[in-house]
Amino acid sequence: MTEQDGAMRPHAAHWGAFRAGWQNGALVVEPHPADPDPSPILQNFPEALRHRARIAQPMVRRGWLEHGPGPSTARGREAFVPVSWEKALALLAGELARVRDSHGPQAVFGGSYGWASAGRFHHAQSQIHRFLNIALGGYVRSVNSYSAGASAVIIPHILGPFEAVTRRNVTWEQIVGHTGLVLSFGGMAVKNSAVASGGVSRHVERGAMAAAAARGTRFVLIGPLKDDLPEEAGAEWLPITPGTDTALMLGMAHTLLAEGLHDTAFLATHCTGWDRFAPYLTGAADGQPKDAAWASVHCGIPAGRIRQLARDAAGTRTLISMAHSLQRAEHGEQPVWMAAVLAAMLGQIGLPGGGYNYALGAIAHYGKRANAVPIAGLPQGRNGVRDFIPVARVSDMLLNPGAPFDYNGQRLAYPDIKLVYWAGGNPFHHHQDINRLRRAFARVDTLVVHESAWTATARHADIVLPATLSLEREDIAGSPNDPLLVAMHQLAKPFGEARDDYAIFAGLAERLGCGDAFTEGRDARGWLRHLYETTRAALAERGEAAPSFEEFWQDGELALPQAPDDGGILRAFREDPAANPLPTPSGRIEIFSETIAGFGYDDCPGHPAWLAPTDTPAPGAPLWLVANQPATRLHSQLDFGGTSAASKRRGREVVRLHPQDAAARGIAEGDIVRLHNARGACLAAAALSEAVMPGVVQLATGAWYDPEDPNDENPLCVHGNPNVLTRDMGTSRLAQGCTGQLTALEVEKFTGNLPPVRAWDPPAG
Ligand code: PGD
């Protein structure tokens, strides 16, 4: 590796494969030539590489260094002391041994949620989990994700494996060839499918929507934001009150039933529980028919349009797609389930280009063919601790040790955590109600963070260990739904004293007496060679070209064979439900679930239902906030990079609102505004847009939390992080997923002295 020679070398990120090299002292990044629609997020790299936000050396919070571990409200408020690697690793190994020996590994939270970076070996979550399993005997883990907290739990009850419904179902190829109507709930914004965990070499979504529209596919976007489908789809926009899609779907279902447009044969042969659901739909069960007029009151779409949409869906090959965002909300299980029921009534599940593809367009993995050969990941060993939490219950766990909670039919208790260890995630980005999260993190003895940059999570840690960016190490990028394996060459020297997570954990493991067990005697290159062998051997077994590791590394990439576009288990089930039952309790699509009904949850009954949300606009907080995914970065990653920084105005994140709502508040384009509700407040720069429906404001996630006065209990975030406003509450007792997508708030023009944004400055020494 050299930073002089100008050669372009292969590399990859979650947001695309690329080549990069040094020209005139600057890193130049060029998208992979085969990528038809590269993401602008790639251009965050050059500026980020040597930015002042990078962490240069190990740091320890002064109070922790002087007084030792213990609960402290000084986290995020106190200065750091730089220490040598030798000292940092010795302190940390001692603290890990103390917690393990006096409290057991069940006092260590290693859930460490986060996307980290692309790369099969240096993947931070795999590294931390392997280390904690080997060095401590395990850790308290987290289950599910912030992306799909509700859907990952409900889909296996009603349809089968989550991956079968999302990844191996309807492809973009099928849509281009077969689909007449796409009912896109929440849209399929290409900013979302710009990314895929592990990497993506070809962004096909925009082109596929353009090709489908050119053939005659009609796209209908149902959502509060007009630009959640690309212009190329030529979509009709049906603005809907946030959080009310289940009501709309019920209204459509009622129309299908009332007009005899439902597929009674499919319901009889492929589904169970129609007889339990129909009385709810007709109102026989509760006196309230869920007809289009009823639905209209809740969702704001005229009854006539609801009825027509149902008729249109019954009259052509219809695909229902649904964004993750709908289930990242209170009762998020319901739209996921009701969409499956609506698709079952249309009788098209399993047909090419028809039926239901939950999360199509949510990331670039979906709607693609699967690879025909496997790609190995780092083995993680065995976790000897049984305790776990649904991932978004982290503050609840830390604030309420021993308290009971429900999850998917189980009654569990929160463990008593003494040490939290994070690598590859940013809870001060991803978690809701950040002020509550600060109080939660104040409760533990020790918070350890590996980070490449001074995120708010790093600032709230006791021990901060500087990690390399992927650009500063070698790895292999690949994912099960992308046809390219990329040799990620090292492009730059590590920043300051930054080390790879692997090197950090290897050093700790050695001090804890398990160095060989952790490394298995391999250096990083040795591991890459080892992991690559799985793919090479599978290729050889298929009789395909199977280059050696050296050839692969030299070529920089390897094209992988792909599985047929066969519709997966849903197609097989459709064609022969007796021979190929779904892996649900009944072997069929569960319109009514005896299992879920048996849990007795009033917030998730035995069939999909309209359960009115409680966090809705009200006096004092009359507007909806949609806190969605950003277009200029992945989550909070490289917020300080070129593309992300350029999207800010006056240093703040941009909030969009309808001109009508702006006028009512005296807000003009570019004004700095204060968004606030009972939980917190942040500043942002106003942009007036008719692409946002009236009554809604939209602020993307990812601006780093920047408290004006960290000593305040509920400080103002001066940068624009919406998670100071969102509510920290589970979707339901079934899934306990995150509900960060929606909340209610007020917006006002900010007239005070504008506080500086310091989110990207290193903390004061
Ligand atoms: P990232 O910003 O990707 O967010 O939450 P997540 O925590 O994944 O954080 C990854 C962190 O890992 C970054 O700080 C990066 O610097 C660090 N990192 C990257 N590579 C490495 C590495 O190799 N080693 C180490 N040690 N660190 C590394 C995302 C989460 O946010 C998700 S997935 C979703 S879908 C949610 N979306 C929403 C939402 O829609 N609305 C709200 N309000 N909130 C959300 N939060 C969730």
Residues whose N, C-alpha, C, O or C-beta is under 5 A from the ligand:
A	BS01	PGD	Y113 G114 W115 A116 S117 H122 A124 Y146 S147 A423 G424 G425 N426 P427 H429 H430 H431 H450 E451 S452 T455 A467 T468 D501 A627 N628 Q629 L634 H635 S636 Q637 T701 N723 T726 G740 Q741
